[in-house]
Amino acid sequence: MKKLTAMLLILAMTAGLAGCKTSTPAAKPEPAAENAGQSAEEEQPPVEEAAAGEVKNIGIAIYSMAADSCVGVVEEAKLVAEKYGWTITLLDADGDPATQADQMNTLVSQKVDAIILNPTDTTSLKPSIEAAVEAGIPVFGVGMEMDDACMSLLVSFAGMDDYTIAAANFEWVAKTYAGTDAKCALISGTAGTDSTNKTEQAMEDVLKDTDIISVGSFDGNYDAAQAMSITEDLLVRNPDLTVIVCQDHVMAGGAASAIADAGKTGEVAVVATVGMSEYLEYVEDGSIDCAAYVLLYKAGGFAVEALHDYFEGSELAEKYYLAPFMATKDNVEDAKNIQFDFNPAK
């Protein structure tokens, strides 16, 4: 891959899953999804006529509309809300927890019927969630899991199990490079967050009884340029490096670009959690060797559907997770046609 292509790869992959998923990486001891169905690329079906019933106003407190995955969450929520004749009040925190706390309070004062919360932080939103619950407003979490104190206040949650998805990535590494004494590095998200902790734990658990050699975990902070710099340094310090696992596709873009610039595409593999369908093209062209593929933004539509059931008297599960599809060059066409379903967490 030429240098120009490498730089285009960075630019193309800069706004991804990280925005709506910054602190609970993908996880995995559950089997990867294998069922294929309606293409994620197909047009959405025509919106049905609004169902009869009370019109609800659903507040969405989103992490940041600068992230394409967050835009997807909102678009999916609006599509389902339109089906029921409901309205959406959207407030964008632009990644700032203090702003989001204020916006949660605004939604409470506006007396919305429910709040879909895509959190900016794992701990600080507890008072705002409590205020909503005390006002009789159910809060449905999507994307990133928060700490137990916050999660216990939610009516439900839809996302992905970070440990399970991370473990799936490392299981692919362990299986693919078994018996080779391969060297593996992790470019993680943000140090100390729940998602990064789970990803690092998955790496330790999966690789401990293998011959795969871990050269360490490095904080990429969901940034392509930072991941590129880390990879450049790794290639110098570890000329025999075999594979780099990235916590998301944004950082995978930076890693793949550095590998291409070093002339080592095909020599050093990139494995990543991928959360947007357009990034499957990088699996097709070999920039990413394996992707734990999961369309997390589908949580927006699922949350509205679940809230509709809730208002109809149905009991919701505490958590719903998506299982990833492990996409490689060999099965990427199947990945394009996968129908993802949220299932109650076990």
C-alpha positions, -999 to 999 in steps of 0.1 A, spaced: 0 0 0 14 33 -10 19 62 14 -10 82 -1 -34 53 4 -21 50 39 -29 86 47 -63 83 31 -70 54 54 -64 75 84 -87 102 72 -114 78 63 -113 61 97 -111 91 120 -147 94 132 -159 60 143 -171 39 171 -150 56 197 -175 85 201 -204 64 212 -183 38 228 -154 52 248 -152 31 279 -165 -4 276 -145 -21 249 -158 -51 231 -159 -84 247 -162 -120 241 -164 -155 256 -198 -159 239 -197 -174 204 -196 -151 175 -228 -144 156 -232 -166 125 -267 -159 113 -270 -139 81 -300 -119 71 -310 -85 57 -280 -65 45 -269 -37 67 -263 -17 35 -299 -21 22 -323 7 24 -345 9 54 -380 -4 48 -408 22 44 -419 35 78 -452 20 88 -482 42 98 -479 54 133 -494 29 158 -524 40 178 -516 50 214 -503 78 236 -476 99 219 -444 98 238 -415 123 238 -382 105 241 -351 125 252 -318 114 238 -287 124 257 -260 116 232 -222 114 237 -213 134 206 -228 139 172 -193 144 159 -190 106 160 -206 87 131 -217 59 154 -236 84 176 -253 98 145 -263 62 137 -277 57 172 -299 88 168 -310 80 132 -321 45 142 -340 59 172 -358 84 151 -368 58 126 -385 36 152 -400 67 170 -416 78 137 -432 44 134 -450 49 167 -457 86 161 -434 96 190 -411 126 191 -374 129 199 -357 156 219 -320 154 211 -293 170 233 -256 166 223 -230 166 251 -200 169 227 -182 144 248 -183 165 280 -197 148 312 -206 181 329 -226 192 298 -244 159 297 -253 161 334 -269 195 328 -287 182 297 -301 152 317 -315 177 342 -329 197 313 -347 166 300 -361 160 334 -374 195 337 -390 192 302 -408 161 316 -399 138 287 -415 103 289 -381 85 288 -344 92 283 -320 72 261 -286 78 276 -254 73 256 -230 82 285 -199 104 283 -186 90 316 -189 58 337 -195 73 371 -204 110 373 -239 108 358 -254 90 388 -271 121 404 -287 130 370 -300 95 365 -313 95 400 -331 128 394 -348 113 363 -358 81 381 -372 101 410 -393 121 385 -407 89 372 -387 90 339 -372 57 329 -336 59 316 -324 34 290 -286 32 285 -270 25 252 -234 20 240 -211 23 270 -217 5 303 -213 26 334 -204 15 369 -227 -7 390 -242 23 409 -253 39 376 -263 7 358 -286 -3 387 -307 28 381 -314 21 344 -346 4 332 -324 -15 308 -292 -13 287 -283 -22 251 -247 -25 241 -219 -50 237 -200 -71 263 -165 -56 261 -147 -85 276 -164 -110 252 -156 -90 221 -120 -84 232 -116 -120 240 -129 -129 205 -101 -108 189 -74 -125 210 -89 -160 204 -85 -153 167 -49 -143 173 -42 -174 195 -57 -198 169 -42 -182 138 -7 -179 152 -6 -210 174 29 -226 175 47 -196 160 59 -177 191 41 -147 176 45 -113 192 13 -94 199 7 -58 210 -25 -41 221 -34 -5 213 -61 2 238 -86 30 243 -83 52 274 -63 40 304 -82 31 335 -117 30 319 -139 -1 323 -137 -10 286 -99 -8 285 -96 -28 318 -118 -55 303 -98 -55 271 -65 -59 289 -80 -86 311 -92 -105 280 -57 -103 265 -42 -117 297 -67 -145 301 -68 -157 265 -30 -156 258 -17 -168 292 -17 -205 282 -5 -200 246 29 -194 230 18 -159 219 41 -133 234 25 -101 246 47 -70 241 24 -48 261 -7 -26 260 -4 10 248 -30 38 252 -42 50 218 -71 71 232 -93 62 202 -71 85 181 -58 74 146 -27 97 147 -18 85 182 -22 49 172 -1 55 141 27 69 163 25 40 187 27 15 158 57 33 143 75 30 176 65 -6 181 78 -16 146 112 0 155 114 -16 190 100 -50 179 111 -56 143 97 -92 145 62 -80 157 35 -103 143 1 -87 151 -15 -56 166 -49 -57 182 -68 -24 183 -97 -17 206 -116 1 178 -115 7 141 -103 43 144 -70 32 160 -68 3 135 -67 29 107 -37 45 123 -19 12 129 -26 0 94 -12 32 79 20 30 99 24 -7 89 19 3 52 44 31 54 70 7 68 63 -17 39 51 -44 63 15 -48 51 8 -86 51 38 -91 74 22 -74 105 -15 -82 110 -41 -58 124 -71 -71 144 -98 -47 156 -133 -42 168 -152 -26 140 -185 -9 145 -195 6 111 -203 -13 79 -182 10 57 -150 -1 74 -155 -37 61 -137 -24 29 -105 -24 49 -110 -61 57 -115 -67 20 -83 -49 10 -62 -65 37 -56 -34 58 -74 -51 87 -69 -89 89 -97 -97 112 -125 -76 126 -149 -83 155 -177 -67 136 -207 -54 155 -232 -26 146 -235 -10 180 -254 20 166 -284 -3 161 -289 2 199 -308 34 192 -337 17 174 -336 -12 198 -339 12 228 -370 28 214 -386 -5 206 -378 -17 241 -393 14 256 -425 9 236 -427 -26 251 -420 -12 285 -448 13 282 -471 -15 271 -463 -33 303 -436 -57 293 -407 -65 316 -372 -57 302 -340 -76 307 -313 -58 328 -290 -58 298 -290 -67 261 -259 -75 242 -248 -79 205 -225 -108 196 -198 -100 171 -192 -115 137 -156 -123 131 -150 -109 97 -120 -118 75 -112 -116 38 -127 -151 34 -162 -142 48 -165 -105 45 -194 -109 21 -213 -127 48 -205 -99 72 -221 -74 49 -253 -94 51 -254 -101 88 -286 -93 107 -276 -83 143 -299 -90 172 -298 -78 207 -302 -107 232 -306 -107 270 -272 -109 287 -265 -142 303 
